[in-house]
Amino acid sequence: MTQAPPSPASAVVTHPDGRVSLAEGSALPESPFVNADLQPVPISRRDWGTGSFTALWVSMSVSIPAWTLASGLIAAGMDWRQAMLAVVLGNLVVLLPMVLTGHAGAKYGIPFPVFARASFGLRGANLPALLRGAVACGWYGIQTWVGGQGVYVLVGRLLGDGWTGAAQVGGNPWTLWLSFGLFWAAQLAIILWGMEGVRRVQVWAAPLMVVGGLALLAWMAVEAGGVAPMLSLDSGEALDWGPSFWALFFPSLMGVIGYWATLTLNISDFTRFSASQRAQVVGQTLGLPTTMTLFSLLAVMVTAGTASVYGEPLWNPIDIVAQMGSGLGLLFAVFVVLLATVSTNIAANLVGPAYDLANLRPRLISFRTGAVITCFLSVLIFPWRLLENENVYIFTWLGTVGGVLGTVAGILLADYWLLRRTRMNLAALYERGSEYWYAHGWNWRALAAFGIGTVLAVGGSHSPEGSGPFPADGLIPVLAPLADYGWLVGLVSALLVHWALGVFLPDRRAGGRRAAEGPAD
C-alpha cells in the first residue's frame, strides 16, 4: 500500500518568539493559490530590522505629496500650529492599524493578499486585493506623471528654452513625454530588482532626503534673512480655535489618515520580511509619526519663507528648487526631489499591486510580472488627464477611497485580533477546501461587513454645487454628516459588523479549526 504524502501542515514550525514559518528548505506544493512570491517567507530571509522599517517610513514620508499635504492645510486657512496638530494626530491614529495589520506579516511571513484570505476567503481575498491594487495603481500613475514633470521642469532649468519650448505632441512638449518615459523606466528597473532592491533604495534614499530637506531649509532661511522672518509671516487670515476651525479640522484629519489608507492594508507586504515583531513595531513607530511631523514642519517653514522672498507661497518643492541660481545646488535638488518621488512611489504604490495581481493568478503572474503589468496600467489610466481637474479628482477621490479602504482595514482587524486572536493555520491559507474556503471561496460575513461599512462611509459623499461628481446634499442625504469622517466610519462599522457575524453566526468549520491554528501572541 502506498503511503500518502505528508500534509503541508506537518512542515509548519512555530518558533520560540511566536513567529510561524515553514520548515527551512520546505515549500508549499504547487496549487492555483501558490507561487514563489506568495509563499511564506522563510525565517532565514526575515532580516529587516528596526532600521530597515524606520528608513522605509522616512523615505515614504519625505515626499512631494507629503510636503504639499502640510502646505495645503495652510492654504485652507490653518496657521502652522493647527496644521501640525492635524498632521501629528492623523499619523498617530493611522499608526495603530498599521502596526496591528503588520503583525500578521511579521508572524506568518505572508503578504496582504494571503492575509486577506483568512477573513474574505481564498477567492474573496481578490476583492480587497484588487480594490487596493486599483487605488495604488492610480496613485502610481499620478506620481509617475508628477515625477516626469519634475524631470521636465528641472532639466529645462539647466538646458533652457530648447528643452521647455520643444514641439508639441499630444498637447504636451515631446520633452515632457520623454521625461515621463525616463522616470517610468527608472522605477521599473528598481522594482525588477525585487524586494531587496526596494529595501536598498529605501536605506540609501532616507538619509539623503533628510539632508536635502535640511539644506533646502537652510538655503531658504538665508534667502529670507533668518528663521524668524520665515515664521513671522502670516499665510492669510488664519482661523481661530472656534467652530470654524473644528469644521475644517476633522475633514483635514481624515485626509491625513486617508493619505496612508492603502498602506494600512498592505503593510504586511513589508513586515513579512521582519526579523521580529519588535522590529516592525519600533521601526514603524520611530519612522512614521516622527518623520511626518518633522517633514511637515519643514514644509511649513520653507513655504512661509517663499512667501517672504517671492511675494507668494510656493507649495510645490519643484517650483522652489527651480528658483535656485547655483548650478551645483540645483543638481543636488534635482537628485533629492526625484529620489523622494521614486522611493515613495515604488514602496507605497507599486509593491502592493504587484502582489495583488500575483494573487489573482499565482500560476501565471509573479511579483515581477505583476509589477510590469502595474506599470503599464498606470500609463493606460492617462494620469495627465486625471490631473486636469486636480481639485475634484484628488480630494473627492481621496475621501471616497479612504472610506472604502478603512472598511477593509476594519474587517482585517476584527478577524485577526478579535475573532482569531492572531491564530491562523498557515498552510490552510493556500488550500482549496480548507477552513478558509468558506462557501466556494467566499466568506459572506466579510462581504456583508464590507457592504454595510462602505455605504455608511461613502454613501453621504457630497460635492459643492457644480464642482464635483456628487450631489450637493449627498448620494444618501441622511448619511451626509458621516462623509467627512469616512475612514473612521468605515473602519469602526465594518469591524463591529464582521465581529458580530463571526461571533453569532460563525462558520461551521470554526469549531474544528482551533487545533490546527497556531498559538496566540
N, C-alpha and C positions, 0 to 999 in steps of 0.2 A: 504494500500500500504506500503510495507517495505521500510524504509529509507536506502539509500545507505550508507555504512560506510564512515567515513571522509577520505579525501585524506591524504596520508602521508605528503604532503606539509604543511598541517594545523598544524602539530606538530613541524615545524621548527621555531626556535626562533633566532632573531638577537639581540645580547646583546649590551649595550651601547659602549663597546670598539671595536665593529665591528666584533667580533667573532660570528660564527654561529654554532648552535647545535640543536639537537632535544630537545623538552621539557623534563625536568627532569623526569625520570621514564618511558619515552616512548621509543619505538624502531621501526625500520622499519619492515614491515611484511616480513615473510619468502618468498624468491624467489630464483631462480637459481643464483642470483648475490649478495646474502646477507648471511652472517653468523655472529656469535657473534664477531669474531675478526676483521671483515671488517666494522662493524657498526661504525658510527661516535662516537668518544669518548665524553661522557657527560662532561659538564662543571665542574661538581664536581670532576671528575677524572683527569682534566688537571692541574696537580700540579707540573710539572717540572719547577723549577725556573732557574735563571741565573746560579747558582752554579751547578745545575744538568747538564746543557749543557756544561759549562766550564769543569767539571770533565769528561764528555763524551769524549771531544776532547783531553783533557790531556791524558786520558788512551788510546785512539786510536793512538795518535801521539807518545807517548812514547812506542815504539815497536821495535822489531828486524828489520823488513823491513825498518822502518823509519831511523833507525841507519845506516843500510847498504846503503840506498839511498844516504845519505850525504857522507858517506865514498867512495861510488862508484864514485862520481863526482871527488873526489881527485884522485882516481885511474885512472880516464880517462885523467888526466893531468892538472886539475884546481888547483890553490892554494886555501887556505882556504877562502880568500875573494871572489873569483869568485864562489866557491861552495855555499857560503852563499847567494850571490846575486841570484843565480838560485833558491835556496830553498825559500828565502823570497818572491821573486817576484811571483814564481809559486803558493805559498799558498795564497798570496793576490789576485791573479787572480781567483783562484778557490773558494775563499770565497764568491765572488759576486753571482754566480749562486747558491751556496749552501744556502745563505740567501734568495734569491729570490724564489727558489723552496720550501724552508722550510716554506715560508709564507702561502702557501695553507694548509699545515698540521696544522699550528697553528690557522688559521682562521676557518677551517671547521672540524678539528679533524679526518681527513681521511688519510689512508696510501697511499703509492705511487701507487699501482695498481689501486685504486679507483680514485686517482688524474688523472692518465693517461687516464681514460675513457672519460674525457671531450674532449681531443684532438684526441685520436685514436678511440673512440667508445667503447661501453661496451664489445664487443668481441675483437675488435682490440687492446685493452689495454693489452691483453695477449702477444702480440708480444714484446713490450718493457719490460714487466714484466719478461717474460721467458728468454729473452736475457740477461737482467741484472742479473736475478737469476742464469743463467748458468755460467756467469762470476764469480759471487760471490761464487758459489758452487765450482768452480775450485780453487779459491783462498783459500777457506776454507779447502779443502783437502790438498793443498800445505802447508798452515800454520800449519795444524794439524800434518803433517809429520815432519815439521821442529821442532815443539814443542816436538814431540816424540823423535826426535834426541837429543834435549836439555836434556830431561829426561835421555836418554841413556848415553850421554857423562858425564853429571854431576853426576849421580848416580855411574857411573863407576869410577869417580874420588874419590868417597868415598869408594867403595867396592873393587876396584882393578880389577885384571885380570880375576877373577872368573865371573865378570859381562861382561866385554868387550870382553873376549875371549870365550864366550859361543858358543855352537854348532850352525852351520849354518842351517837355514830353509828358503827355497826360495831365497837363495842368500844373506841373512842377518842373523845376530845372533838372536836367538829366543828372547833374552832380548830386542833387538830393537823393535821387533814386540810387545812385552809386553808393552814397554814404549809408543809406538804409541797407543795401545789399551787403556791404562790407561788415557792418555791425551785426547783421543777421548771421553771416558766415562765421564770424569770430565766436559768437555764442554757441553755435552748433559744434564747432571744433572742441570747445571746452567740455560740453556735455557728452560728446562721443568718447571722451577720455574716461567717462564713468563717474561714479560717486566719489572715487578717490580724487579725481580731477576737481570736482566741486569743492571738496574739503580743502584741497591745496590752494585753490583760488581764494577761498574764504580766509584762510590763515594768513596769506600774504596781503590780501586786499585790506583787511581790517585796520592794521596799524598805519598803512599808507594813507587811508582815507581820513583817519583821525588827524594825522599830521597835516594833511591837505586842508581839512576844515579849520584847524587852528591857524594855519598860515593865511588862509583867506580872512579870518577874523583879524589877525594882526595887520594885514595889508589894509583892510577897511578901517581899522582904528587909526592908522597913520593918515589915511585919506580924510577921515572925519575930524582929525585933530584930537583924538583920545577916545577912551571908552565912555567917559561921562557924556559927551555930546551925542554919542550913539544912542544912549538910553534915555536921554532927557527929551528927545523929540517925540511928540505925540504923533500917532499914525492916523489921527482923526478924532472924532467925538467918541471917546470911549464910553462904554456902558458902565453904569454904577452897579452895585451888587443887589439891585432890586429885582422885581418880577421880570423886567425886560431882559436882564442878563440870564436868569434861570430858564426863560423861554428859549433862549438860544443855546444855553449850555447843554441841556440834555440831548437834543439832536446832534450837537457837535460831539458830545461824548460817544454816542452811538456810531458816529462817523469814524472816530479814532479807533473804536473797537472793531468796526467793520473793515478797517484797513487791513487787519490781520485775520479776518474771518476764515480765509482759506487755510491759513497755517494752523489754526486751532484744530482743524480736522487732520491734515496730513503731516503733522509734526512727527508722527511715528515713522514716516519715511526716512527721517534723520535719526531719531532716537533708537531705531533698531540697530544702529552701529555703536551704541553707547557702551562704555566699559563698565558702567554701574548705574543704578538708579540715582545715586548721589551726583554723578557726573552730569546727567541731564537736568536734574532739578537745580543744582547750584549753578551750572553753566547758563541755563536759561534765565535764572533769577538775576545773575550778575549781568547778563548781556542785554536782555530786552528792556526792562523799565529804566535802567540806569542810562543806557546808550540813547534811547529815545528822548529821555529828559534832557540830557546834556546836548544832544544834537539839535533838539528843538530850541533850546535856549540860544545855541549858537546861531540858528537860522533867524530867530527873532532879532538878535543883536545886529547881525550883518544887514538884515533887511532895513532896520532902523537907520543904520549907517548909510545905506544907499539913498534913503530919503534925504538925509542931511547933505550928502555930497552931490547927488544928481538932481535933487529937487522933486523926485518921485520915488516911491519904493519899488525896487526890482525884486520880484518874488522868485524868479527862476534863476538858479545859480549859473546857468549857461549865459544868461544876459549879463550877469555880474562879471564873470571872468572875461567876457568879451570886451569889457572896459579897460582891461589891463594894457598898459603901454609896453611893459617888458616882454620881449620875445621869449626869454627863458621862463619867466613866471607864467606866461600864457601856456607854454608847452606843458609845464607841470600841472597847471589847472586842467588842461585838456585830458591829461592822463588820469588825474584823480576823478574827475566828473564821469568819464566814460567807464572807469573801473568800478565806480559806485553803481552805475546803472547795470553793468554786466553782472556783477556779483549778486545784486538784489534780484534781477530778473531771472537768472538761472535757478537760484535757490528757491525763490518764492513762487515762480510761475512756470517752470519747465520740469522740474523733478516730479512734481505731483501728477500732471497729465501723462507723463511717460509711464509711470507705474499704473495709472488708471487704464490706459489703453492696453498695457500688458495684461491686466486683469481681465479685460474684455475677451481676448482670445490668446490665452497663455501659450498655446502651441505654435501660434503664428507670429506673435508680437513680443519681442524682447524689450528690455528697458531702452536700449539704444534705438531700436526701431520706433518705439513709442515717442522718443524724443524727436526723431526726424519727422514723424507724422505731425507732431505738435508744431514744429517749426513751420511746416508748410501750411497747416491750418491757420496759423497766426497771420499769414500773408493773405489767405483767402477770405478772412473776415474784413479786409480792406480797412485797416486801422486808421488810415488817413481820412477816410470818410466818416468814421465814427467820431473823430475828434473835431469835425467841422462844427458840431454843436456840443461843445465840451460841457457846458453847464447842465444841459438836460441829460446827456449820456453819463457823465461821470457821477454826478451827485444822485440823480434818480436811480441809476443802475446800482451804485454802491449801496444805497439804502435798501433796495429790494434784495440784492444778493446777500447782504449782511443778515437780513431777516431769515431768508431761506437756509443759509448755511448755519445760522445759530440753531435752527430746528434740528439739523443733522447732529450737531455737537451735543444737544440735549439728549438725543436718543443714545448716542455712544456712551455718554457719561452715566445715564441711568442703567443701561445694560451691563456695562463693565464694572461699575463701582457699587451700584445698589442691588442689582439682581444677582450678579455672578461673584461679587466681592473679589474681583481681579482673577478669578479662576477660569481658565479656558482649557479645552482639550486641543492641544496644538495640532496634532495630526488630523483631527476631525475637521479642522478649518479648511482642509484641502480635499475632503472625501465626500463624494456624492452618497446620499443616503444616511449621512451621519446626523447627530442631533442638531446640526446647523443647516440641515436640508429643509426643515420645516415642511411647508406644502409646496412641492415641486420647486424647491429652491428659494421660496419667498416667505418671509415672516410677516403675516398680515398685521401683527401688532405694531411693528415698526412703521409700516405703511400708513396705518391709521394715525399714529402719533405724528408722522411727517405731514399728513394732510391737514390735520387739525392745527398743528403748530404753524404751518405755512399760511393758512387762512387768517389766523389771528395776527401773525407777524406782518403780513404784507397786504391783507385784504382791505385795509383802510388807506392804502397808498394814495396820495393826492398831490397835485401839482398846482402852482398858481395859474389863474385863468389865462389860457392861451400860450403858456410857456412850458408845457410838459405833456407827457403821454397819458396822464391820469386825470380823471375828473377833479374839479376844484374841491368838491365835498367828499372825495374818496370813492374808490371802487365799491366798497360797502360802507356807506356813511357812518353807521353806528360804530364801526371799528376804527374810524379816522383818528381818534385820540391815541390809539396804540401805535400808529405808524412811526412816530418819532422815536419809539423805543423798540424797533423791530427785532434787533438781535436778541435783546434780553427777553422779550415776549416769546419769541420763537424758541429760545433755549429752555426757558422755565416751563412753558406749556407742553412742549414735546417730552421733556424729561418726566414730568408728572404723569402724562398720559401713558407713556411707554412703561414706566414703573408700575402704574396701577394695573394695566393689562397683563404685565408679566406676573404680578402677584395674584390677581383674582382670576385670570384666565390663562394659566401657564400652558406652555406646550406640553403635550402628553409625554414627550421624552425627558422633560425636565427632571423628573424624579430619579431617573436612572443615570443621568449624566454626571452626577457629582463625583462618583467613584473614579471616573476617567479624567476629570479635570484636576489640574494641579493645585497645590496649596495656595491659600490666600496670603497676601502680603499685609 
